[in-house]
Amino acid sequence: MPRLTDETPDELTSAILLPGRRTRALYAAFGVVLGAAIGLAYARFIVDDAGTLWMVAAAAVGAVAGVTCVLMPAMALKWLRRLMTRLVLSLNARRLTASIRRAERALEARIDSNEEDAEAWNGLGILKLVNGEVEEAREALQRACELNGNRYCVNLGVALAREGELFEAAEILSSPDARAAGEVALHNLGVLLSKSPPDPVVERVLESLNGAPSAAIFNRVGVIHLEAGRLEAAERHFKRAIEADPSAVAPRANMALVAYRRGDIRGAISLLDEAASLDPVDPVIADNLGAMLCLGGRPALAMRQLSRAAALAPGSPAVELNRGVVRLTMGKYEDALDTFSEAHVRAAWPVEAVHDAALALIGLDRHEKAIERLEAAVERHPHDAPLWNNLGCLYWAAGDDARMVEAIERAGAEETFDPAIAFNQVLLAISSGDIKSARPLLERLEPHAGQDQGLRLARGIALMVEALDDYQPQMSAERRQEFFRRLHGCLRPLEVVAQSEAAESVEARLNLALFYYLRRELESAIEVFEDLARERPRDGFIHYCLGTALMERAAQVQAEHEAEGEDLVPQARALMKRARQHLKSAAENGHDTADTFCNLGMAAYDLGDMNGAREAFRRMVQVEESPDAFNNLAIVHAMEAQRLQKSARAASLASRVRESEMLQDAQTHISTALHYFLKALEFDRTDPVLHGNIGLAYMMRNREQDVENALRHWQRMLDLGGAEQRRRYEQLTAMAHGQDARAAFDETIMSIRPLDPRRCLAVPPPRLCGPRCALRMVIEDIDWRFVTDDPRVQRVLENRERVAGLRKRLVRLNT
């Protein structure tokens, strides 16, 4: 997790603005110091002849008292505020109940005396609605409308909406009779839309308005579209709301959420700043602005905004979640984890809390615990793409590539668009060579690119993979030039990223070195590989690439000096020694692959170190059972057997015992060589060179029937090789007939393994989806309005609003 240090205040400031464990610790420490000091002062200056034990006891008591005095007042004050709010709420609730009963009795008396009293029926219906008796309220209001429909149909529309008949309520509230009530009808249409009605209801309301300048209604419709993910429609209605009322706050704040979902965080901050200047006491706007500032990389300003939001809405789970995100962004992972683990935060924002908690665990290097949480989360929320994406990143870190691919593909299958998820999809497509799938994702990421070096690198790698469709190790000159032309397209993006300070510059330089390698510009490739090896001395893969490039450069140098007839020219020998050292480092640092041991063995063999070559090829066979692995090891043993036989003839002049020991060792080596030659033959029985080497090994061993076996394999060599093998066949059979002919094992089947460009492509690691904030749409918290002239009913409605406000305040105090 990167730490955003710009504008980050000191520890004390962040603790005060983002209270958590650190703030409590600061207050507790202050109380301990203050209390202990008072206790010591009391024992020292008040108590006569106070000993050491007495002073220690007084300091301890003072420390306990200090902590209590510092921490308890805040808790006591909060408890007292809750108690007083409950008492006031209880009194007002009883007063409301009593006023409803009195008003109902008075209205029923009026109806008994005059059943044609429309105002009495209307008032009684309103009181029944306030009391929750919806069916009785509807009957009373229908009676009132029968007597005076033009005036009271607005109230009947509310009753129908309360019964769940939203379309019928929309029909009534948008009728000309209801429109005669003016602002009350428009207000209730806005409330109706806040109930998230089905699309036909929304369309009916919009048709009836016919361009009526109601910002609240347009804002509500925009919210509905935003919740459904229809960003264009949401933006259109928020703009209409602002046109209808230029001072409207809610549509501006909600337009910011549209900008955020499009990836325009700067535009979102600007819109929220405008909304906050118009309404500085709205906690949702302050909270959203703080979250957006944090996501925009400005945590210090975010802290101050979220502190304002916490003061405006104490205990809000959304504010607490966003404060946790600021702690996470600043690298305070323990405090952030505490915040995301709080019960009321997890209850209100379960997905966001577990997502951010996993990021905090990653910051603490507790990957296994993060995997556990995310695995449990995706079971409960199987369609949440960021959860799957981050789980895939953790699988990648754990080395579980199969589950990583499965998780990231699952993230990409969801409709949610997130740049990190799309970037990881591009990496998967590139890694599998599916450039056709990667190209549209790269185009979709283009608006989000900016100075994203990782995306630029991905484009360069995609171009390289595309060019590799035409790559073959052996190509005609014309085809090689065409391949170089296509390959050249990846050079510019690779160079730009390689020269940057981005985290992806290492992968860019690796791919740039691979570009030079494919161009056969081996000196340039070696230079880049060497720079990387100095920076990352424990990266086995880099040492492997460098060692292989050095070996191929040595082969180039040797070919240039071929006319001089030297076995290994000094420059080539020096390159080969360097190559061998780097290949050893590759094996020691974890890149212990068959390719590494093959090239390490070839370097030792070319330098004349048969023991080193034999050990490297032995390890190659342990890693990979392949014909060239068996052939390489067999030839090294065979060459050692020939050397021992030759040495034994010279040793016979000095000691028969020494000659016998050397011949015995030669027999062991030639038998081992024959064993591995036959293992190689199991893979390919049509290789004439292999048959020739097997026959020679049989002839050198010279046991019972070995001569017949040798002749049989040489005949098979001639049958398979034809004229090309005629001369070698004659040399070998001459040796079988006792003629003085020199025969050697054919080493042409031994060769280094060049870099496989498709396997050596350096792809940057997958990206985590960043912290998820609690972003809320701004909706005016309004209730139904009623049309009435009865003073008793009006007082009831006033008392109802007071009780509703007290209940909201109590909810905030209890969180």
C-alpha atoms as one frame of an Amber mdcrd trajectory, in Angstrom:
protein
   0.000   0.000   0.000   1.565   3.333  -1.014   1.640   6.113   1.525   0.501
   9.539   0.398   2.701  11.876   2.387   1.822  15.137   0.652   0.162  17.577
   3.055   0.347  14.948   5.814   0.358  16.665   9.237   2.277  15.548  12.270
   1.148  12.675  14.476  -0.529  14.867  17.072  -2.618  16.719  14.496  -3.738
  13.521  12.786  -4.610  11.961  16.144  -6.808  14.913  17.074  -8.510  15.166
  13.681  -8.861  11.393  13.313  -9.480  10.222  16.882  -8.817   6.556  17.444
  -6.468   4.478  19.503  -3.766   7.140  19.311  -6.071   9.886  20.617  -7.255
   7.748  23.508  -3.642   6.913  24.278  -2.721  10.613  24.254  -5.547  11.516
  26.606  -4.789   8.587  28.885  -1.086   9.489  28.989  -1.961  13.076  29.826
  -4.240  11.894  32.638  -1.599   9.526  34.027   1.124  12.177  34.050  -1.127
  14.847  35.540  -2.592  12.534  38.196   0.768  11.064  39.160   2.264  14.547
  39.479  -0.567  15.663  41.769  -0.216  12.490  43.855   3.522  12.994  44.276
   3.040  16.651  45.151   0.456  15.707  47.775   2.734  13.074  49.343   5.780
  15.359  49.214   4.368  18.612  50.523   1.220  17.702  52.460   1.981  14.410
  54.158   4.567  14.583  56.933   7.501  12.146  56.769   6.201  10.393  53.633
   8.440   7.475  52.714   9.209   6.062  49.270   6.417   3.492  49.471   3.902
   6.161  50.441   4.968   8.383  47.516   4.691   5.483  45.042   1.195   4.657
  46.323   0.113   8.294  46.106   1.434   8.565  42.543  -0.410   5.387  41.531
  -3.679   6.576  43.029  -3.199   9.944  41.366  -2.565   8.306  38.001  -5.787
   6.270  38.230  -7.730   9.350  39.290  -6.174  11.355  36.455  -7.212   8.849
  33.798 -10.705   8.758  35.261 -11.002  12.538  35.339  -9.754  12.918  31.751
 -11.688  10.121  30.032 -14.881   9.883  32.079 -16.310  13.397  31.511 -16.712
  12.822  27.770 -18.429   9.486  28.356 -20.628  10.978  31.088 -21.551  13.938
  28.882 -22.547  11.666  26.018 -24.635   9.506  28.345 -26.305  12.609  29.794
 -27.137  13.921  26.312 -28.735  10.598  25.387 -30.728  10.561  28.625 -31.989
  14.114  28.162 -32.914  13.435  24.539 -34.868  10.325  25.578 -36.738  12.287
  28.231 -37.625  15.114  25.841 -38.633  12.616  23.164 -40.837  10.731  25.611
 -42.560  13.926  26.699 -43.160  15.084  23.134 -44.352  11.636  22.042 -46.934
  11.588  24.846 -47.951  15.130  23.985 -48.364  14.127  20.326 -50.492  11.105
  21.239 -52.696  13.238  23.510 -53.109  15.961  20.901 -54.087  13.365  18.272
 -56.735  11.898  20.561 -58.172  15.314  21.398 -58.209  16.388  17.767 -59.826
  13.090  16.681 -62.608  13.446  19.279 -63.276  17.026  18.200 -63.386  16.096
  14.518 -65.590  13.065  15.111 -67.973  15.312  17.030 -68.064  17.705  14.095
 -68.776  14.866  11.685 -71.579  13.563  13.924 -73.198  16.961  13.844 -72.560
  17.486  10.117 -71.632  14.565   7.865 -71.098  16.959   4.967 -68.185  18.715
   6.708 -65.356  18.076   4.207 -62.700  19.781   6.346 -63.541  17.501   9.298
 -63.258  14.373   7.149 -59.972  15.696   5.743 -58.536  16.415   9.199 -59.625
  13.005  10.488 -57.922  11.308   7.534 -54.697  13.199   8.174 -54.721  12.213
  11.852 -55.301   8.572  10.940 -52.283   8.725   8.605 -50.120  10.252  11.327
 -51.272   7.494  13.682 -50.486   4.771  11.112 -54.119   3.782  10.457 -53.766
   3.926   6.675 -56.952   2.095   5.652 -59.196   4.261   7.862 -57.320   7.354
   6.647 -57.989   6.446   3.028 -61.717   6.027   3.652 -61.912   9.381   5.444
 -59.941  11.194   2.738 -62.020   9.631  -0.042 -65.110  10.987   1.722 -63.465
  14.422   1.954 -62.642  14.339  -1.774 -66.204  13.406  -2.615 -67.308  16.509
  -0.789 -64.494  18.806  -1.992 -62.176  16.922  -4.366 -60.244  19.825  -5.782
 -58.835  20.730  -2.400 -58.089  17.419  -0.662 -56.980  15.062  -3.435 -53.326
  15.779  -2.518 -53.914  14.164   0.873 -55.647  11.167  -0.746 -52.619  10.690
  -3.001 -50.438  10.426   0.146 -52.756   7.797   1.591 -52.589   5.728  -1.614
 -48.792   5.982  -1.621 -48.696   4.827   2.018 -50.767   1.797   0.994 -48.232
   0.964  -1.746 -50.409   1.981  -4.682 -47.704   4.196  -6.133 -49.008   4.476
  -9.692 -52.477   5.530  -8.494 -50.848   8.000  -6.101 -48.796   9.433  -8.980
 -51.949   9.783 -11.082 -53.675  11.786  -8.350 -50.683  13.915  -7.313 -49.958
  14.869 -10.918 -53.600  15.637 -11.804 -54.752  19.218 -12.505 -56.817  19.182
  -9.282 -53.701  18.376  -7.225 -51.644  20.942  -9.132 -54.064  23.548  -7.861
 -52.562  22.942  -4.401 -49.294  24.380  -5.736 -46.073  23.612  -3.854 -47.633
  20.898  -1.687 -48.366  18.675  -4.696 -44.891  19.165  -6.165 -43.359  18.464
  -2.760 -45.304  15.214  -2.400 -44.334  14.134  -5.914 -40.716  14.530  -4.829
 -41.378  12.400  -1.735 -43.081   9.797  -3.924 -40.035   9.595  -6.170 -37.809
   9.152  -3.116 -39.537   5.806  -2.485 -37.687   4.377  -5.545 -40.874   3.619
  -7.489 -40.845   1.472 -10.643 -40.035   3.095 -13.973 -43.669   3.515 -15.101
 -44.363   5.652 -12.029 -41.294   7.792 -12.687 -42.268   8.244 -16.337 -45.841
   9.167 -15.349 -44.595  11.836 -12.944 -42.230  13.312 -15.519 -44.928  13.394
 -18.186 -47.275  15.251 -15.886 -44.716  17.865 -14.925 -44.251  19.014 -18.532
 -41.143  21.019 -17.700 -42.315  22.339 -14.333 -39.323  23.981 -12.600 -39.010
  21.656  -9.591 -35.366  21.057  -8.627 -36.275  18.540  -5.920 -38.134  16.312
  -8.362 -35.415  16.405 -11.006 -32.855  15.618  -8.298 -34.923  12.637  -7.153
 -35.165  11.291 -10.685 -31.444  11.764 -11.130 -30.833   9.781  -7.948 -32.958
   6.932  -9.267 -30.940   6.816 -12.487 -27.672   7.048 -10.556 -28.627   4.119
  -8.345 -29.336   2.090 -11.480 -25.968   3.049 -12.987 -27.445   5.158 -15.790
 -24.901   7.974 -15.557 -25.973   9.916 -18.678 -29.622  10.065 -17.576 -28.628
  10.951 -14.003 -26.388  13.791 -15.162 -29.125  15.131 -17.445 -31.659  15.347
 -14.608 -29.188  16.841 -12.131 -28.424  19.573 -14.677 -32.157  20.223 -15.133
 -32.475  20.510 -11.350 -29.699  23.116 -11.259 -31.317  25.013 -14.152 -34.633
  24.994 -12.287 -32.967  26.266  -9.077 -29.408  27.643  -9.455 -29.033  27.657
  -5.673 -29.919  23.964  -5.329 -27.310  22.064  -3.317 -28.308  18.408  -3.663
 -28.019  18.131  -7.471 -24.522  19.630  -7.409 -23.427  17.156  -4.740 -24.917
  14.277  -6.703 -23.298  15.471  -9.940 -20.013  14.945  -8.092 -20.861  11.253
  -7.686 -21.462  11.007 -11.437 -18.034  12.557 -12.055 -16.438  10.147  -9.569
 -17.942   7.097 -11.257 -16.448   8.334 -14.513 -13.025   8.556 -12.883 -12.950
  12.378 -12.731 -12.000  12.872  -9.079 -10.821  16.441  -9.623 -14.187  17.406
 -11.113 -15.991  15.649  -8.268 -14.010  17.622  -5.673 -14.830  20.893  -7.448
 -18.573  20.141  -7.497 -18.610  19.072  -3.851 -16.696  22.196  -2.879 -19.390
  24.317  -4.559 -22.122  22.368  -2.767 -20.348  22.708   0.599 -20.059  26.489
   0.139 -23.830  26.661  -0.472 -24.680  24.416   2.493 -21.769  24.231   4.962
 -23.748  22.299   7.609 -24.835  19.306   5.531 -22.940  16.311   7.024 -23.331
  14.153   3.909 -21.739  16.782   1.670 -18.880  17.322   4.125 -18.411  13.569
   4.411 -18.403  13.026   0.628 -15.968  15.923   0.144 -13.599  14.473   2.749
 -13.737  11.048   1.105 -13.129  12.525  -2.338 -10.170  14.589  -1.110  -8.674
  11.426   0.347  -9.130   9.525  -2.923  -7.586  12.504  -4.708  -4.405  12.216
  -2.642  -4.998  15.092  -0.200  -5.360  13.364   3.182  -4.678  16.435   5.354
  -7.625  18.353   3.872  -9.679  15.179   3.972  -9.069  14.865   7.725 -10.377
  18.352   8.383 -13.501  17.822   6.261 -14.253  14.500   7.930 -13.800  16.084
  11.363 -16.439  18.647  10.367 -18.699  15.847   9.149 -18.211  13.972  12.445
 -19.187  17.092  14.387 -22.296  17.537  12.214 -23.286  13.854  12.442 -21.691
  12.279  15.542 -21.184   8.516  15.297 -22.136   8.274  11.603 -20.893   4.907
  10.244 -20.216   6.508   6.849 -18.014   9.197   8.383 -16.168   6.633  10.496
 -15.544   4.426   7.456 -14.140   7.375   5.530 -11.924   8.368   8.448 -10.617
   4.821   8.406  -9.793   5.228   4.712  -7.734   8.335   5.539  -5.843   6.365
   8.189  -5.302   3.609   5.632  -4.007   6.081   3.038  -1.589   7.575   5.571
  -0.210   4.145   6.466  -1.838   3.921   9.917  -2.913   0.355   9.243  -3.629
  -0.744  12.815  -5.925   2.233  13.487  -7.600   1.758  10.115  -8.204  -1.919
  10.845  -9.797  -1.020  14.180 -12.142   1.383  12.407 -13.198  -1.126   9.737
 -13.792  -3.764  12.409 -16.253  -1.673  14.436 -19.665  -3.326  14.556 -21.757
  -0.323  13.473 -19.425   0.371  10.524 -19.548  -3.258   9.340 -23.320  -3.344
   9.764 -23.927  -0.194   7.709 -21.217  -0.714   5.055 -20.399  -4.452   5.031
 -18.737  -4.707   1.609 -16.699  -1.520   1.889 -15.568  -2.377   5.435 -14.287
  -5.849   4.559 -12.633  -4.546   1.367 -10.762  -1.816   3.222  -9.941  -4.107
   6.156  -8.240  -6.480   3.712  -6.148  -3.555   2.391  -5.120  -2.723   5.963
  -4.111  -6.345   6.519  -2.063  -6.248   3.314  -0.323  -3.130   4.619   0.496
  -5.066   7.788   1.857  -7.997   5.697  -0.840 -10.286   7.066  -1.719 -11.719
   3.667  -3.157 -15.020   4.886  -5.642 -13.216   7.133  -6.570 -10.893   4.256
  -7.210 -13.906   2.010  -9.440 -15.462   4.673 -11.541 -12.305   4.965 -11.876
 -11.821   1.230 -12.753 -15.468   0.609 -15.523 -15.198   3.194 -16.642 -11.886
   1.673 -16.949 -13.180  -1.905 -19.136 -16.021  -0.648 -21.552 -13.443   0.770
 -21.141 -10.973  -2.105 -20.305 -13.097  -5.170 -20.898 -10.270  -7.680 -18.573
  -7.694  -6.127 -15.773  -7.223  -8.656 -13.239  -5.318  -6.459 -13.367  -8.069
  -3.818 -12.566 -10.700  -6.462  -9.829  -8.519  -7.951  -8.010  -7.990  -4.657
  -8.364 -11.661  -3.806  -6.709 -12.444  -7.141  -3.833 -10.073  -6.310  -3.303
 -11.870  -3.005  -3.297 -15.240  -4.781  -0.636 -13.832  -7.124   1.477 -12.729
  -4.141   1.108 -16.235  -2.689   2.303 -17.795  -5.961  -1.049 -19.441  -6.747
  -1.305 -18.426 -10.408  -4.260 -20.688 -11.228  -6.492 -19.204  -8.529  -5.205
 -15.725  -9.353  -6.349 -16.078 -12.964  -9.711 -17.484 -11.858 -10.347 -14.628
  -9.388  -9.332 -11.820 -11.765 -11.386 -13.319 -14.575 -14.339 -13.445 -12.172
 -13.793  -9.753 -11.397 -13.736  -8.922 -15.092 -16.956 -10.844 -15.701 -18.942
  -8.359 -13.595 -20.362  -5.202 -15.159 -18.533  -2.894 -12.736 -15.795  -0.927
 -14.504 -12.732  -0.204 -12.419  -9.405   0.858 -13.993  -7.456  -1.555 -11.765
  -9.664  -4.484 -12.771  -9.456  -3.564 -16.455  -5.665  -3.206 -16.175  -5.416
  -6.693 -14.655  -7.599  -8.061 -17.445  -5.154  -6.535 -19.934  -2.242  -8.236
 -18.164  -4.005 -11.602 -18.293  -4.768 -11.198 -21.992  -1.184 -10.174 -22.749
   0.242 -13.054 -20.718  -1.870 -15.533 -22.664  -1.042 -13.867 -25.996  -4.665
 -12.824 -26.588  -3.995  -9.334 -27.931  -7.416  -9.249 -29.587  -9.037  -9.193
 -26.136  -6.472  -6.778 -24.697  -6.902  -4.102 -27.370 -10.492  -2.963 -26.522
  -9.625  -2.900 -22.815  -6.619  -0.689 -23.533  -8.828   1.648 -25.561 -11.354
   1.809 -22.723  -8.577   2.615 -20.248  -7.230   5.428 -22.428  -9.357   8.207
 -20.808  -8.078   7.092 -17.394  -4.433   6.863 -18.481  -3.018  10.309 -17.760
   0.600   9.718 -16.733  -0.036   6.072 -15.875   3.274   4.442 -16.750   1.896
   0.984 -16.054  -0.708   1.410 -18.780   1.930   2.764 -21.167   4.058  -0.297
 -20.411   1.095  -2.578 -21.053   0.646  -1.000 -24.491   4.328  -1.551 -25.258
   4.185  -5.195 -24.154   1.036  -5.732 -26.230   2.853  -4.449 -29.318   5.783
  -6.745 -28.584   3.508  -9.773 -28.168   1.771  -8.871 -31.417   5.125  -8.762
 -33.230   6.159 -12.108 -31.733   3.485 -13.811 -33.835   6.039 -13.586 -36.675
   9.048 -14.609 -34.575  11.067 -17.752 -35.161  14.660 -18.383 -34.026  15.637
 -19.208 -37.592  14.185 -16.861 -40.216  15.025 -15.730 -43.704  16.557 -12.277
 -44.052  13.382 -10.861 -45.586  11.154 -12.269 -42.889  13.539 -11.104 -40.178
  13.375  -7.543 -41.514   9.569  -7.657 -41.451   9.703  -8.917 -37.880  12.068
  -6.073 -36.909   9.702  -3.554 -38.500   6.758  -4.777 -36.434   8.854  -5.067
 -33.306   9.999  -1.454 -33.558   6.544  -0.196 -32.523   7.095  -1.245 -28.899
  10.392   0.642 -28.522   9.051   4.115 -27.701   6.666   3.180 -24.844   9.288
   0.860 -23.342  11.938   3.593 -23.428   9.614   6.179 -21.861   8.671   3.928
 -18.943  12.240   2.646 -18.537  13.521   6.211 -18.126  10.797   7.138 -15.618
  10.836   6.683 -11.863   7.657   4.610 -11.910   7.508   1.281 -10.114   7.046
  -0.410 -13.503  10.419   0.850 -14.798  12.084  -2.465 -13.879   9.680  -4.458
 -16.054  10.092  -1.855 -18.801  13.884  -2.207 -18.774  13.644  -5.988 -18.822
  11.439  -5.819 -21.883  13.712  -3.222 -23.444  16.658  -5.595 -22.992  14.547
  -8.346 -24.559  13.845  -5.992 -27.491  17.591  -5.563 -28.070  18.076  -9.320
 -27.695  15.468 -10.022 -30.386  17.153  -7.453 -32.603  20.431  -9.376 -32.014
  21.910  -6.207 -30.540  23.418  -8.311 -27.778  25.808  -5.711 -26.398  22.908
  -3.293 -25.745  20.886  -6.090 -24.190  23.818  -7.080 -21.951  24.257  -3.469
 -20.828  20.624  -3.182 -19.706  20.655  -6.612 -18.048  23.858  -5.732 -16.166
  22.346  -2.499 -14.813  19.346  -4.447 -13.558  21.546  -7.168 -12.048  23.478
  -4.536 -10.075  20.210  -3.058  -8.772  18.683  -6.457  -8.005  21.538  -8.810
  -7.188  19.174 -11.450  -5.794  16.865 -11.651  -8.801  17.686 -15.022 -10.348
  15.689 -14.377 -13.519  17.768 -11.283 -14.378  21.003 -13.212 -13.843  19.684
 -15.985 -16.094  18.854 -13.549 -18.898  22.215 -11.815 -18.553  24.142 -15.109
 -18.508  22.341 -16.385 -21.604  22.911 -13.112 -23.493  26.623 -13.248 -22.593
  26.862 -16.829 -23.904  25.240 -15.847 -27.189  27.559 -12.868 -27.463  30.498
 -15.222 -26.874  29.218 -17.389 -29.721  29.056 -14.285 -31.942  32.634 -13.387
 -31.095  33.773 -16.960 -31.696  32.077 -16.972 -35.117  33.815 -13.707 -36.020
  37.230 -15.336 -35.273  36.455 -18.705 -36.825  39.038 -18.261 -39.568  41.850
 -18.089 -37.018  41.148 -21.681 -35.947  41.312 -21.051 -32.199  39.305 -23.273
 -29.833  37.979 -20.342 -27.784  39.323 -16.878 -28.434  40.259 -14.813 -25.333
  37.353 -12.366 -25.708  34.853 -15.213 -26.052  36.452 -17.010 -23.075  36.081
 -13.879 -20.942  32.419 -13.518 -21.928  31.833 -17.198 -21.191  33.348 -16.872
 -17.707  31.066 -13.935 -16.935  28.097 -15.879 -18.288  28.923 -18.850 -16.071
  29.103 -16.663 -12.969  25.714 -15.079 -13.647  24.103 -18.445 -14.393  25.422
 -19.728 -11.059  23.851 -16.684  -9.376  20.567 -17.408 -11.174  20.473 -20.953
  -9.776  21.483 -19.793  -6.289  18.775 -17.115  -6.242  15.815 -19.284  -7.092
  15.807 -19.458 -10.888  16.761 -23.142 -10.808  15.145 -24.120 -14.085  16.246
 -26.624 -16.706  17.189 -23.741 -19.016  19.492 -22.287 -16.356  21.265 -25.596
 -15.725  21.506 -26.330 -19.449  23.288 -23.061 -20.163  25.389 -23.306 -17.002
  26.510 -26.770 -18.072  27.292 -25.568 -21.599  29.363 -22.672 -20.222  31.368
 -25.037 -18.024  31.761 -27.484 -20.927  33.049 -24.815 -23.299  35.483 -23.645
 -20.615  36.778 -27.212 -20.205  35.371 -27.813 -16.719  33.862 -31.279 -17.157
  33.076 -31.725 -13.471  31.140 -28.467 -13.422  29.356 -29.381 -16.660  28.483
 -32.834 -15.328  27.036 -31.390 -12.100  24.974 -28.781 -13.995  23.597 -31.341
 -16.468  22.817 -33.726 -13.608  20.678 -31.041 -11.990  19.113 -30.319 -15.381
  18.000 -33.964 -15.594  16.559 -33.739 -12.071  14.439 -30.755 -13.095  13.431
 -31.918 -16.573  13.508 -35.309 -18.255  14.063 -34.287 -21.872  16.173 -35.686
 -24.744  18.641 -32.801 -24.709  19.031 -33.081 -20.918  19.864 -36.795 -21.230
  22.110 -36.193 -24.265  24.071 -33.436 -22.532  24.736 -35.522 -19.444  25.569
 -38.586 -21.543  28.129 -36.745 -23.670  29.875 -35.276 -20.636  30.197 -38.773
 -19.122  31.337 -40.164 -22.478  33.948 -37.457 -22.918  35.233 -38.126 -19.410
  35.445 -41.864 -20.236  37.521 -41.087 -23.339  39.824 -38.840 -21.319  40.332
 -41.544 -18.682  41.072 -44.213 -21.310  43.674 -41.972 -22.891  45.195 -41.151
 -19.509  45.252 -44.838 -18.562  47.530 -45.648 -21.487  49.975 -43.033 -20.293
  49.690 -44.190 -16.676  50.500 -47.820 -17.608  54.141 -46.858 -17.996  54.245
 -45.836 -14.332  51.815 -48.093 -12.481  49.550 -51.013 -13.383  47.373 -50.246
 -10.358  46.779 -46.679 -11.475  45.964 -47.872 -14.994  43.405 -50.340 -13.643
  41.718 -47.683 -11.482  41.436 -45.286 -14.408  40.054 -47.943 -16.727  37.511
 -48.920 -14.073  36.411 -45.253 -13.744  36.204 -45.024 -17.534  33.911 -48.069
 -17.615  31.658 -46.446 -15.000  31.453 -43.223 -16.995  30.808 -44.942 -20.335
  28.083 -47.137 -18.794  26.467 -44.038 -17.322  26.719 -42.288 -20.694  25.131
 -45.270 -22.423  22.279 -45.259 -19.876  21.458 -41.613 -20.596  21.865 -42.029
 -24.369  19.260 -44.813 -24.265  16.975 -42.626 -22.142  17.227 -39.949 -24.832
  16.468 -42.550 -27.489  13.084 -43.207 -25.842  12.028 -39.696 -26.894  13.249
 -39.882 -30.500  14.222 -43.158 -32.184  14.836 -41.500 -35.565  17.825 -39.324
 -34.623  20.864 -40.609 -36.597  23.352 -38.635 -34.474  22.026 -40.261 -31.327
  22.301 -43.734 -32.839  25.904 -42.967 -33.811  26.790 -41.891 -30.253  25.071
 -44.953 -28.748  27.047 -47.274 -31.032  30.301 -45.562 -30.083  29.438 -45.889
 -26.380  28.781 -49.637 -26.843  32.087 -50.016 -28.676  34.003 -48.195 -25.906
  32.404 -50.353 -23.213  33.178 -53.518 -25.231  31.274 -56.048 -23.184  29.544
 -59.166 -24.501  27.364 -58.342 -27.524  28.346 -54.653 -27.284  30.092 -54.819
 -30.677  26.976 -56.269 -32.303  24.844 -53.575 -30.637  27.249 -50.903 -31.847
  27.103 -52.139 -35.440  23.320 -52.340 -35.288  23.015 -48.705 -34.116  25.529
 -47.510 -36.711  23.578 -49.250 -39.439  20.430 -47.545 -38.124  22.347 -44.236
 -38.229  23.202 -44.819 -41.884  19.643 -45.790 -42.777  18.219 -42.667 -41.115
  20.941 -40.207 -42.125  21.702 -41.396 -45.648  24.565 -39.737 -47.462  25.034
 -37.136 -44.744  26.071 -39.847 -42.297  28.107 -41.974 -44.759  31.517 -40.596
 -43.759  30.833 -40.903 -40.029  29.570 -44.448 -40.567  32.826 -45.394 -42.298
  34.912 -43.897 -39.473  32.975 -45.751 -36.795  32.897 -49.139 -38.537  36.650
 -48.878 -39.234  37.170 -48.633 -35.494  34.970 -51.725 -34.995  37.184 -53.733
 -37.382  40.326 -52.912 -35.410  41.639 -50.328 -37.834  43.434 -47.302 -36.389
  40.673 -44.791 -36.891  39.796 -41.881 -34.653  36.160 -41.636 -33.694  34.601
 -39.016 -31.409  31.169 -38.405 -30.006  29.082 -36.002 -32.032  28.624 -32.880
 -29.885  26.381 -31.058 -32.368  23.325 -32.199 -30.423  24.531 -30.045 -27.520
  23.561 -26.392 -27.568  22.596 -23.560 -25.261  18.973 -22.712 -24.795  18.279
 -19.164 -26.038  15.844 -16.886 -24.277  12.245 -17.713 -25.090  10.801 -14.214
 -25.721   7.247 -15.250 -24.919   8.235 -16.717 -21.562  10.681 -13.921 -20.753
   8.226 -11.057 -21.182   8.207  -9.064 -17.949   4.608  -8.203 -17.055   3.998
  -5.815 -14.124   2.207  -7.239 -11.085  -1.596  -6.992 -10.866  -3.089  -3.943
  -9.240  -5.247  -3.772  -6.154  -8.511  -1.881  -6.251  -7.913   1.029  -3.901
  -9.839   1.958  -0.766 -13.601   2.185  -1.005 -15.254   5.118   0.698 -18.800
   5.555   1.898 -20.220   7.912  -0.731 -23.869   8.821  -0.251 -26.308  10.568
  -2.517 -27.685  13.806  -1.143 -31.448  13.605  -0.755 -33.479  16.075   1.217
 -34.864  14.307   4.270 -38.495  15.385   3.843 -41.860  13.908   4.756 -45.301
  14.181   3.248 -47.113  17.488   3.449 -50.854  17.875   3.908 -53.479  20.456
   2.985 -55.572  21.501   5.977 -56.954  24.643   7.591 -57.847  23.038  10.931
 -55.612  24.578  13.674 -55.752  21.392  15.793 -54.478  19.274  12.884 -51.775
  21.833  12.107 -50.546  21.637  15.722 -50.453  17.846  15.475 -48.326  18.064
  12.341 -45.935  20.483  14.050 -45.606  18.114  17.030 -44.993  15.210  14.630
 -42.088  17.063  12.983 -40.615  17.803  16.413 -40.818  14.141  17.466 -39.250
  13.000  14.159 -36.340  15.387  14.692 -35.775  14.127  18.247 -35.774  10.527
  17.050 -33.124  11.281  14.420 -31.008  13.033  17.035 -31.282  10.041  19.378
 -30.220   7.682  16.587 -27.094   9.785  15.994 -26.287   9.820  19.724 -26.690
   6.045  19.995 -24.272   5.295  17.119
